[in-house]
Amino acid sequence: MPNALPSGLPAPAIEPLTQPFWEGTRAGRLVIQRCKACGKHQWGPEWICHRCHSFDLGWEAVAPRGRIWSWQRPHHPVYPALTGFGPYTIVLVELPEADGVRMVGNLLVPPDAPVTLGADVEAVFEPHDDATPPYTLVQWRVAG
């Protein structure tokens, strides 16, 4: 898989608010918040609904696919373990089946690959079993 992240990166902070997301990724599912009052999805995790201000939020699995809304290609390492890893492609993925929420992630393509706005992408769940605690990242690849 091109651009899989190297070992040696810090594990994400898995705290009560984000724990359902990380449990979902470990199971190979994309899980995001959905308000029980207004029914709308949201990302990132919050204690309150962005739309109706309800505190009654739940989590649900959504289709692990979307489309590229925006992208960027950093050429410098943002963490020492990424030295020699760049350039890499970061995408903002819109999830049309989840009220159009947008998530940031790495696009698994060669460093010089062209990127097309609106291209369909699908989630790739990349386990980091050697980390403490183990976690799984959501990466993206062009569909098809």
ABEGO torsion letter per residue (X at the ends): XBGBBBBGBBBBBBBAAAAAAAAAAAAGBBBBBBBAAAGBBBOBBBABBAAAGBABBBBBBBBBBBBBABBBBBABBABAAABGAOBBBBBBBBBAABGGBBBBBBBBBBAABBBBBGBBBBBBBBBBAABOBBBBBBBBBBBX
